[in-house]
Amino acid sequence: MDILQNALKALVAKEAVYYALLAIGLNIQFGYAGLLNFGQVGFALVGSFGVAVTVVQLGASYWLGLLAGLLASVVLALLLGVPTLRLRADYLAITTIAAAEILRLVFRTNALNDVTGGTQGLSGFSDDFYDLSPFPLSEVYRPFGIQFRGQEVWVLTVGWALVLLSVLLVWLLMRSPWGRVQRSIREDEDAARALGKNVYWYKMQALILGGAVGAVGGIFEATASRSVIPDTYENAVTFFAYAALILGGTARVFGPVIGAMIFWFLFSITEGVLSRLSTGDNPIISGDLVDAQGIAAIRFVLVGVALILLMKYRPQGIFGDRREVALDAR
């Protein structure tokens, strides 16, 4: 029963919110505009550190830090997009994945200890956010038998509100003329250009908007954790977000959200089952064969196999359309 309760909690946990926001940003860029951004975690990094540095190092308010984080994501999108968006799609993919890793290494360097905190990162920047909580932070709530503390309830309330607002924004944009142009660019760049559309500028807008949503995800995760550490922003985070997007369905408004929830549900339930099988008086899986670290690795393997099978038999995802997977990667 504990395994199921933990898995159900993972459906709405802060990790699901974080990856849902990252995947929504990728959906704008990849799903609708056809941009191969492999460095979405870089936008999350600059967004979260934009808040942390503004509050901790400059002594400004948390709300000004939010603006700084969003502006940092716009600057990053311009730096990445200006030299690459006129070229083939794979140039953007290579540039973004390299930029995300470079940013992580730069932010963790000892030379920037006085700014970013180096490998230890920064903390103590989210007090203004928690001061607004209508829920006593130490209070315990048990909806459907699942335990949440007041701090978690406040964080998740704001987090899922951000997800819903992002989904509404995407829904409105993709039913506007702007969204139809983005789809046409994804399907056939040359045709869109022949109709007089400024393909380069539309791509830039999609990169900026998707990056800003990713930065919101990074800010949320940092606020929920009350700290930012550079090493948590590895490129694997981007690939998990892509897995959530593909699982739910590319170019579907709710696809990234459902995908992120299912992704973390699967992670939680596989970890719980494996832990139960390897513990107790008569464990089915011997501790000599698999330790706690091994269990964590096995759950990645099992979820990975499930994703491989999904891509083989339903590449468009659970709610996707096979036609939306086609990409004019030129």
Legacy VTK file of the C-alpha trace (Angstrom):
# vtk DataFile Version 3.0
C-alpha trace
ASCII
DATASET POLYDATA
POINTS 330 float
0.000 0.000 0.000
2.877 2.360 0.805
4.299 1.719 -2.655
1.061 2.774 -4.340
0.663 5.838 -2.111
4.215 6.978 -2.875
3.611 6.427 -6.589
0.363 8.399 -6.476
2.167 11.200 -4.639
4.805 11.192 -7.390
2.039 11.970 -9.907
1.716 15.478 -8.474
5.092 15.912 -6.735
7.397 18.849 -7.406
9.490 16.710 -9.764
6.432 16.168 -11.966
5.773 19.927 -12.002
9.413 20.690 -12.831
9.585 18.254 -15.732
6.133 19.232 -16.962
7.285 22.858 -17.304
10.527 21.819 -19.017
8.564 19.578 -21.390
5.998 22.302 -22.152
8.876 24.548 -23.213
10.272 21.756 -25.387
6.823 21.203 -26.851
6.758 24.809 -28.047
10.211 24.489 -29.560
10.277 20.919 -30.831
6.637 19.872 -31.007
5.257 22.956 -32.724
8.248 24.752 -34.268
10.523 21.790 -35.017
13.543 23.170 -33.123
15.968 20.582 -31.727
16.872 22.107 -28.373
18.995 19.619 -26.413
19.940 22.166 -23.753
16.647 22.970 -22.035
18.306 22.392 -18.668
20.540 25.373 -19.449
17.492 27.644 -19.436
16.424 26.142 -16.101
19.907 26.811 -14.746
20.078 30.491 -15.738
16.518 31.032 -14.510
17.178 29.569 -11.071
20.552 31.234 -10.633
19.090 34.504 -11.888
16.791 34.453 -8.861
19.394 33.161 -6.413
22.162 35.598 -7.371
19.781 38.569 -7.441
18.472 37.835 -3.941
21.544 36.457 -2.165
24.350 38.451 -3.746
22.588 41.688 -4.696
20.179 41.833 -1.771
17.145 42.430 -4.001
13.673 40.974 -3.527
12.608 37.522 -4.679
10.157 39.085 -7.143
12.878 41.131 -8.809
14.878 37.907 -8.952
12.060 36.284 -10.938
12.351 39.014 -13.544
16.135 38.610 -13.622
15.791 34.864 -14.169
13.388 35.323 -17.067
15.581 37.999 -18.657
18.577 35.662 -18.343
16.673 32.995 -20.290
15.860 35.494 -23.061
19.529 36.495 -23.302
20.572 32.841 -23.470
18.027 32.143 -26.223
19.365 35.078 -28.260
22.967 33.975 -27.776
22.126 30.462 -28.939
19.663 31.369 -31.666
21.370 34.228 -33.485
24.275 32.141 -34.872
22.390 28.860 -35.401
18.764 29.376 -36.448
19.697 30.304 -40.014
21.550 26.983 -40.301
20.406 23.348 -40.302
18.529 21.970 -37.299
21.422 19.846 -36.057
23.572 22.959 -35.482
21.082 24.178 -32.879
21.024 20.722 -31.251
24.819 20.609 -30.941
25.063 24.204 -29.745
22.391 23.893 -27.072
23.663 20.675 -25.518
27.200 22.082 -25.428
26.023 25.408 -23.994
24.077 23.730 -21.187
27.112 21.718 -20.116
29.421 24.739 -20.396
27.078 26.762 -18.190
27.010 24.021 -15.561
30.799 23.824 -15.479
31.210 27.609 -15.389
28.695 28.064 -12.586
30.383 25.391 -10.438
33.934 26.699 -10.890
35.781 27.965 -7.827
36.506 31.225 -9.619
32.823 32.142 -9.230
32.445 31.125 -5.587
31.606 34.701 -4.610
28.813 34.841 -7.196
27.312 31.379 -7.684
28.613 29.618 -4.583
30.668 27.186 -6.665
29.894 23.507 -6.172
27.874 24.300 -3.015
25.519 26.644 -4.835
23.287 29.192 -3.101
20.398 29.021 -0.644
18.211 31.303 1.439
16.566 33.194 -1.426
12.963 31.963 -1.321
11.737 33.300 2.039
9.519 35.927 0.364
7.736 33.156 -1.511
7.030 31.037 1.564
5.922 34.089 3.540
2.874 34.255 1.253
1.764 30.717 2.064
-1.775 30.489 3.486
-0.907 26.998 4.766
1.054 26.546 8.021
4.350 25.193 6.718
4.635 22.504 9.405
0.983 21.400 9.227
0.356 17.868 7.900
-2.420 17.181 5.377
-3.539 13.714 4.284
-5.785 13.872 1.220
-6.714 10.323 0.122
-4.324 9.020 2.769
-1.293 10.627 1.090
0.764 12.824 3.413
1.723 16.378 2.453
3.199 19.051 4.665
1.947 22.615 4.459
5.115 23.659 2.653
4.526 21.008 -0.019
0.869 22.001 -0.409
1.833 25.628 -1.032
4.609 24.696 -3.456
2.412 22.272 -5.403
-0.518 24.699 -5.508
1.659 27.361 -7.104
3.492 24.820 -9.279
0.396 23.281 -10.828
-1.099 26.749 -11.283
2.004 27.630 -13.326
1.600 24.427 -15.343
-2.042 25.199 -16.107
-1.231 28.791 -17.071
1.537 27.541 -19.369
-0.826 25.016 -20.948
-3.445 27.739 -21.471
-0.824 29.987 -23.073
0.241 27.224 -25.462
-3.391 26.410 -26.290
-4.131 30.033 -27.147
-0.929 30.559 -29.130
-1.223 27.417 -31.197
-4.740 28.323 -32.269
-3.627 31.787 -33.346
-2.047 32.787 -36.680
1.331 32.702 -34.909
0.861 29.061 -34.009
-0.215 28.123 -37.517
2.948 29.709 -38.893
5.040 27.702 -36.415
3.401 24.472 -37.569
3.999 25.371 -41.195
7.681 26.022 -40.486
7.950 22.638 -38.780
6.310 20.905 -41.754
8.145 22.731 -44.550
10.439 25.679 -43.948
10.837 26.505 -47.618
7.101 26.650 -48.203
6.643 29.009 -45.248
9.461 31.192 -46.528
7.932 31.219 -50.019
4.709 32.578 -48.491
6.640 35.567 -47.177
7.072 34.479 -43.566
10.217 35.497 -41.696
11.182 31.951 -40.699
14.255 33.037 -38.757
12.303 35.451 -36.552
9.490 32.986 -35.903
12.029 30.347 -34.873
13.680 32.848 -32.553
10.356 33.636 -30.916
9.680 29.928 -30.326
13.161 29.438 -28.859
12.736 32.417 -26.519
9.248 31.429 -25.395
10.116 27.766 -24.835
13.294 28.765 -23.013
11.349 31.150 -20.763
8.942 28.360 -19.787
11.970 26.168 -19.047
13.405 28.967 -16.897
10.117 29.109 -14.965
10.556 25.387 -14.351
14.069 25.968 -13.041
12.903 28.807 -10.801
10.117 26.610 -9.438
12.474 23.714 -8.703
14.983 25.995 -6.989
12.258 27.650 -4.918
10.784 24.296 -3.911
14.234 22.991 -2.934
15.243 26.318 -1.316
18.662 26.007 -2.975
20.441 25.889 -6.322
23.409 23.604 -6.984
25.025 23.609 -10.453
25.590 19.853 -10.577
21.850 19.146 -10.458
21.504 20.711 -13.908
23.008 17.902 -15.956
22.073 17.226 -19.565
20.225 14.094 -18.458
17.499 16.434 -17.154
16.805 17.591 -20.720
16.534 14.014 -21.956
14.130 13.132 -19.136
12.018 16.111 -20.183
12.070 14.843 -23.780
11.038 11.405 -22.515
8.076 12.985 -20.718
7.133 14.941 -23.846
7.311 11.915 -26.132
5.513 9.733 -23.595
2.556 12.090 -23.389
2.484 13.055 -27.034
4.380 15.654 -29.048
2.457 18.736 -30.218
-0.398 18.022 -27.838
-1.277 20.702 -25.298
-1.596 18.335 -22.322
0.911 15.796 -23.666
3.923 17.120 -21.686
1.913 17.328 -18.465
0.475 13.807 -18.641
3.834 12.487 -19.777
5.693 14.025 -16.826
3.146 12.642 -14.360
3.302 9.123 -15.822
7.104 9.277 -16.051
7.518 9.970 -12.331
4.768 7.537 -11.405
6.706 4.786 -13.199
9.959 5.807 -11.524
8.375 5.773 -8.084
6.523 2.491 -8.410
9.505 0.613 -9.918
11.778 1.871 -7.146
9.214 0.881 -4.497
8.704 -2.606 -5.902
12.437 -3.248 -6.296
13.152 -1.971 -2.781
10.433 -4.207 -1.343
11.781 -7.241 -3.213
15.312 -6.653 -1.928
14.493 -6.002 1.748
12.799 -7.842 4.584
13.495 -11.150 6.287
13.251 -13.205 3.077
14.150 -10.882 0.195
13.469 -12.183 -3.292
16.408 -10.196 -4.651
19.558 -10.828 -2.631
21.311 -7.775 -1.228
24.589 -9.342 -2.362
23.416 -9.007 -5.957
21.761 -5.580 -5.872
22.362 -2.788 -3.375
20.481 0.522 -3.096
22.575 2.064 -5.854
21.914 -0.928 -8.078
18.176 -0.630 -7.532
18.304 2.990 -8.673
20.117 1.862 -11.823
17.670 -0.973 -12.503
14.666 1.350 -12.357
16.278 3.490 -15.053
16.708 0.357 -17.160
13.084 -0.733 -16.684
11.659 2.700 -17.475
14.021 2.932 -20.446
12.814 -0.399 -21.806
9.214 0.780 -21.435
10.040 3.941 -23.404
11.783 1.910 -26.121
8.705 -0.289 -26.503
6.525 2.803 -26.634
8.671 4.329 -29.384
8.520 1.082 -31.350
4.780 0.512 -31.185
3.458 4.028 -30.652
6.120 6.625 -31.536
3.602 9.472 -31.356
3.137 8.894 -27.614
-0.007 8.149 -25.671
-2.073 11.083 -26.923
-0.034 12.112 -29.944
-0.637 11.968 -33.671
1.885 10.164 -35.870
1.753 13.035 -38.365
2.972 15.443 -35.683
6.174 13.452 -35.204
7.335 14.246 -38.746
9.957 16.976 -38.740
11.440 19.083 -41.513
14.932 19.141 -39.987
16.705 21.385 -42.436
LINES 1 331
330 0 1 2 3 4 5 6 7 8 9 10 11 12 13 14 15 16 17 18 19 20 21 22 23 24 25 26 27 28 29 30 31 32 33 34 35 36 37 38 39 40 41 42 43 44 45 46 47 48 49 50 51 52 53 54 55 56 57 58 59 60 61 62 63 64 65 66 67 68 69 70 71 72 73 74 75 76 77 78 79 80 81 82 83 84 85 86 87 88 89 90 91 92 93 94 95 96 97 98 99 100 101 102 103 104 105 106 107 108 109 110 111 112 113 114 115 116 117 118 119 120 121 122 123 124 125 126 127 128 129 130 131 132 133 134 135 136 137 138 139 140 141 142 143 144 145 146 147 148 149 150 151 152 153 154 155 156 157 158 159 160 161 162 163 164 165 166 167 168 169 170 171 172 173 174 175 176 177 178 179 180 181 182 183 184 185 186 187 188 189 190 191 192 193 194 195 196 197 198 199 200 201 202 203 204 205 206 207 208 209 210 211 212 213 214 215 216 217 218 219 220 221 222 223 224 225 226 227 228 229 230 231 232 233 234 235 236 237 238 239 240 241 242 243 244 245 246 247 248 249 250 251 252 253 254 255 256 257 258 259 260 261 262 263 264 265 266 267 268 269 270 271 272 273 274 275 276 277 278 279 280 281 282 283 284 285 286 287 288 289 290 291 292 293 294 295 296 297 298 299 300 301 302 303 304 305 306 307 308 309 310 311 312 313 314 315 316 317 318 319 320 321 322 323 324 325 326 327 328 329
